[in-house]
Amino acid sequence: MRTTLLVFHILAAGTWLGANVTQAIATPQFVKAGGETTARWWRTTVLMGKALYPAAAAVLLLSGIFLVVTSNGGYSFSDPFVGVGFAMIIVGAVVGVTVFGPRGERAAVLREAGDASGALVPEGAIRRFGTLDTVLLVITIVAMVSRWGV
C-alpha cells in the first residue's frame, strides 16, 4: 500500500514540476511567435490550470494524507515536511486561482485583440509567479525527500 501511495505521490509531484518546467521553456517561444499562436498558448495554460494542476494537487494531497495515516506512527501531520507539503498545496491553489488563471485569460484576450504590448503586463506576472511557484515546489520536494524535521 505504501509503495503504491508513494508512486502516485511522486507522479503527481512530477506532473506539477514537469508542467512548470515545460511552460517556462515553451512560453518564450510561443510569445515570440505572436498573434493567434500566443493567444492559443495562453488558453492552453489556462486549461492546464483548470484540469492538469488541480488533478495533480488532488492526487498529491490525498496520497500524502494516506501516506501519513497509514505510516503506523512513522509520520505525523505535525512533522515539518508534512506541513511544508500542505503549505505548497495551498500556495499553488491560491496562485493558480488569483494569478495564473485570470492573467492567462487576460493575456489571451489581449493577444487575440492584437495588443501585444498590453499583454506584456499579465505575461510578466505569470512568468514571475511561475518562477516563484517552481522554486517553492523544488524546496517542497527537497523537504519531502529529506523528511525535514524527522
Contacts in CASP RR format, 6 or more apart in sequence:
PFRMAT RR
TARGET T0000
AUTHOR 0000-0000-0000
METHOD contacts of the structure
MODEL  1
MRTTLLVFHILAAGTWLGANVTQAIATPQFVKAGGETTARWWRTTVLMGK
ALYPAAAAVLLLSGIFLVVTSNGGYSFSDPFVGVGFAMIIVGAVVGVTVF
GPRGERAAVLREAGDASGALVPEGAIRRFGTLDTVLLVITIVAMVSRWGV
1 70 0 8 1.000
2 67 0 8 1.000
2 70 0 8 1.000
2 71 0 8 1.000
5 63 0 8 1.000
5 64 0 8 1.000
5 66 0 8 1.000
5 67 0 8 1.000
5 70 0 8 1.000
6 63 0 8 1.000
6 67 0 8 1.000
8 59 0 8 1.000
8 63 0 8 1.000
9 59 0 8 1.000
9 60 0 8 1.000
9 63 0 8 1.000
9 64 0 8 1.000
9 67 0 8 1.000
11 59 0 8 1.000
12 56 0 8 1.000
12 57 0 8 1.000
12 59 0 8 1.000
12 60 0 8 1.000
12 63 0 8 1.000
13 56 0 8 1.000
13 60 0 8 1.000
13 137 0 8 1.000
13 141 0 8 1.000
13 144 0 8 1.000
14 56 0 8 1.000
15 52 0 8 1.000
15 55 0 8 1.000
15 56 0 8 1.000
16 53 0 8 1.000
16 56 0 8 1.000
16 57 0 8 1.000
16 60 0 8 1.000
16 137 0 8 1.000
17 134 0 8 1.000
17 137 0 8 1.000
17 138 0 8 1.000
17 141 0 8 1.000
19 48 0 8 1.000
19 52 0 8 1.000
19 53 0 8 1.000
19 56 0 8 1.000
20 130 0 8 1.000
20 133 0 8 1.000
20 134 0 8 1.000
20 137 0 8 1.000
21 134 0 8 1.000
23 45 0 8 1.000
23 48 0 8 1.000
23 130 0 8 1.000
24 127 0 8 1.000
24 130 0 8 1.000
24 131 0 8 1.000
24 134 0 8 1.000
26 41 0 8 1.000
27 41 0 8 1.000
27 45 0 8 1.000
27 123 0 8 1.000
27 126 0 8 1.000
27 127 0 8 1.000
30 37 0 8 1.000
30 38 0 8 1.000
30 40 0 8 1.000
30 41 0 8 1.000
31 38 0 8 1.000
31 41 0 8 1.000
31 123 0 8 1.000
34 111 0 8 1.000
34 116 0 8 1.000
35 111 0 8 1.000
35 112 0 8 1.000
35 114 0 8 1.000
35 116 0 8 1.000
36 111 0 8 1.000
36 112 0 8 1.000
38 107 0 8 1.000
38 111 0 8 1.000
38 116 0 8 1.000
38 119 0 8 1.000
39 107 0 8 1.000
39 108 0 8 1.000
39 109 0 8 1.000
39 111 0 8 1.000
39 112 0 8 1.000
40 108 0 8 1.000
42 104 0 8 1.000
42 105 0 8 1.000
42 107 0 8 1.000
42 108 0 8 1.000
42 111 0 8 1.000
42 123 0 8 1.000
43 108 0 8 1.000
45 100 0 8 1.000
45 104 0 8 1.000
45 126 0 8 1.000
46 100 0 8 1.000
46 101 0 8 1.000
46 104 0 8 1.000
46 105 0 8 1.000
46 108 0 8 1.000
49 96 0 8 1.000
49 100 0 8 1.000
49 101 0 8 1.000
53 92 0 8 1.000
53 96 0 8 1.000
54 93 0 8 1.000
57 89 0 8 1.000
57 92 0 8 1.000
57 93 0 8 1.000
60 85 0 8 1.000
60 89 0 8 1.000
61 86 0 8 1.000
61 89 0 8 1.000
64 82 0 8 1.000
67 75 0 8 1.000
68 75 0 8 1.000
68 76 0 8 1.000
68 77 0 8 1.000
68 79 0 8 1.000
68 82 0 8 1.000
75 82 0 8 1.000
75 147 0 8 1.000
75 150 0 8 1.000
76 82 0 8 1.000
77 83 0 8 1.000
79 147 0 8 1.000
79 148 0 8 1.000
79 149 0 8 1.000
79 150 0 8 1.000
80 143 0 8 1.000
80 148 0 8 1.000
80 149 0 8 1.000
80 150 0 8 1.000
81 143 0 8 1.000
81 144 0 8 1.000
81 146 0 8 1.000
81 147 0 8 1.000
81 148 0 8 1.000
81 149 0 8 1.000
81 150 0 8 1.000
84 139 0 8 1.000
84 140 0 8 1.000
84 143 0 8 1.000
84 144 0 8 1.000
84 148 0 8 1.000
85 140 0 8 1.000
85 143 0 8 1.000
85 144 0 8 1.000
87 140 0 8 1.000
88 136 0 8 1.000
88 137 0 8 1.000
88 140 0 8 1.000
91 133 0 8 1.000
91 136 0 8 1.000
92 133 0 8 1.000
95 129 0 8 1.000
95 130 0 8 1.000
95 132 0 8 1.000
95 133 0 8 1.000
99 125 0 8 1.000
99 126 0 8 1.000
99 129 0 8 1.000
100 126 0 8 1.000
100 129 0 8 1.000
100 130 0 8 1.000
103 122 0 8 1.000
103 123 0 8 1.000
103 125 0 8 1.000
103 126 0 8 1.000
104 122 0 8 1.000
104 126 0 8 1.000
106 119 0 8 1.000
106 122 0 8 1.000
107 119 0 8 1.000
107 122 0 8 1.000
107 123 0 8 1.000
107 126 0 8 1.000
110 116 0 8 1.000
110 118 0 8 1.000
110 119 0 8 1.000
110 122 0 8 1.000
111 119 0 8 1.000
END
